[in-house]
Structures are given as structure tokens and as C-alpha cells.
Amino acid sequence: MDITERARTMARLLVNLVRIGDLGEVSRIVRALAEPTGAQRVRLRQMLTELLSAATAMVLRQTAGIGPEAAIVVDLRRVDGSTVDIDELSPEVRAVVRAFLAEVNEHSEDTTVQLALALQGEPDGLVDGILLVLLWTVSAMTWCEQHDEPAPRWLSTTAA
């Protein structure tokens, strides 16, 4: 199994755990992956790249009619509905948000830079950032299911 397949297998496991609501197990696994060892961070980078790519593909399906001049933005909110300024986020979460925005707005070089910044950060902030990407991915998958749009095939629970 190559690194892409390993990354997709781990991402699929985490997505499925988020879908069933087992965020505690997701946090435990992601925390283990976020430890600052070289090999783990390489695997984590590939998994994040795959998740961002999948989430981006699904978000772009949702926004297909907005036109090429439009920019996609993220509206960050707390549980109580109040807005969050991106500068209030931890550096790792901020970098993940910016990586996602760069990816959906087709700035792949900025995606790479932001992922590098996120992966240089502290494990706690990185766990929060990865959890955010997982939640975006699950939300986008749910939208695809509700609108009979395909999600990336590798995210299927039956994918090998």
C-alpha cells in the first residue's frame, strides 16, 4: 500500500468516526498522528492533503453556479453563533483554515505553505485544525448525499 492509499485509509477511518459521533476516538488517533516525529508528520501531511482535496471537490460542487470571479470564504462562528475573527484562532487552526481557502480558490502553492505552517505547530492546535477539516469533510459529504451528488469515491465506507 503506497502513502496515498495509507493516507486515504486513515482519513476514511477518521471521517467514519466523525460521522458516528465518536470525536473522542478521533481526537485520540489524531493526537497520536500529530506527535512531532518526522515520519508521523509526513503521513499527517498526506492525510490532510487528501482530506482538503476531497472537501474542496465537494464544496466546489455546492458552489458550481457562482461563476469564476467569485471567491469562496469561510464564516467562522462559535457555538453560540457569534463570529470568530481568524486572528483569534491558534496558529495551527488559522493555517488549516487558510489552507482550505487557498485550495478552494485554486491557489495550490498557498495551500502547501499553509499546511507546512500548520504542521510545524503544536500538537494540540494541530489536532483542532484536523478536526475542523474532518468536520468540513463530513458536512460536505452530507450535502452531497442529500443532493444526489457524488463524494470522492475513496471516501466511501466500502472503498478498499
N, C-alpha and C positions, 0 to 999 in steps of 0.2 A: 504494500500500500504506500503510495507516494505522499508527500507532505500535503498536497492539496486535498487528497481523499481523507487523510487523517484530520485535517482542519475541518473539513465538512462533516465528518462523523462526529467530532466533538461539538461543533456548532449545532448540528441536528439534535444531539442529546440535550444540550442546554436549552434549545428552543422548545423541545418537547416538555422539559421540566418546567419551563416558564408557563407553557400552555396549561399544564395541570395544576399550576399554582404552587409548586414546590420551590419557592425562592430561597429558602434556607439551604437546600441542597445545591442550588445554582451558585449561591454565594460561596459555599464551601469549595466547590470544584473550581470556580473562577479564582478564588483566593490562592489555591494551590498552583494554578497556572500563572498567577501574577507574581509569584516569588521571583526575585530579581536575578535568576540564573540565566546565563546566555541561551541555553537550549530551550528552556521554557518560554522565554520571551520571543524567540524565533517562531515557535509553534503558535504562540498567542497572536503575534503579528499576522500570521497567515489566516488564523481563525477570524480575527477582526476584519481582515481584508475581505474574506468570503462573506461574512455577515453584512458588512457595509455594501458590498456589491449586490447581494440579494435584496436588502432593504431598499436600496436605490432603485433597482429594477421595478420593484413593486410600487414604490412611491411614484415613479415616473408613469406607471400605468394609470394611477389615480389622477394624475395631472396632465394627461395626454392632450387635452383641448386648450391648454392655456397659452400656447404659442412660444416660439423660440426666444423672444425677447424677455420673457418673464423670468424672474428669479424665484427660487423656492427658498422659503425662510422657515425657521423653527420658532414657535411661540412657546416659550418656557414658562411653566406655571407650577406653583406649589399645590399641595393637596387642597388647600382652602380656595384655590382659584386665583390667588394673587400672582402677578407676574414676577419673573426672576430675571434680573439683569445677568447677562452671560459672564460679566466680570465678578459676580458673586460666587460663581462655581469654582470648585477646586481646579487647579491647572490641568489635571488629567481629564476630568469631565469636560472642561471647556475645550480641550484639544479634540476629544472624541466628537463633540457637537460640531466643531469646525471641520473635522474630517468628513463627517456626514454631509454637511452643507457643501463642502468642496466637491464631494463625489456626485451629489445630485445636480450640481450646477456645472458638472463636467470640467473640473479643474483638478485632474488626477495628480499633478505634481504637488499641489497644495494638500491633497489627501495624504500623500506619502509623508510630507513634512509634519502634518498634524498627528498622524499615527506615531511617528517617531517621537514626537514630544510627549504624547500620552504614555508610550511605553517606557520612557525614561523616568516617569513619575513614581510616586509612592504606591505600593500595592493597594492600600485602602481606596485611594482615589481612582485607581485603575479598575478595581472591582466595580465601583459605582458607575464608571463610564461604560464598561462592558455590559453591565446590567441594563443600562439605558439603551444600548444598541439592541440587546435581546428584546426588550420591550417594544422598540420600534419595529423590529422584525416581526414579532408576533402580531402586533397591531396591523401591520401591512398584510400579513398572511390572512388575518381575519377579514379584512376588507376584500381581498382577492376572492376568498371563499364566498362571501356574501354577494359578490358581483359576478360570479362565474368567470373570474379571470384566473389564469394560471399563475401559481407561485413558481419560483425556480424549482425544477424537478428534484434536485438533490436535497431540498428541504423536506421532501415527503417522508412521512414516518416509515414508508415501506422501501425507501431508497436503500440500495446496498452499499 
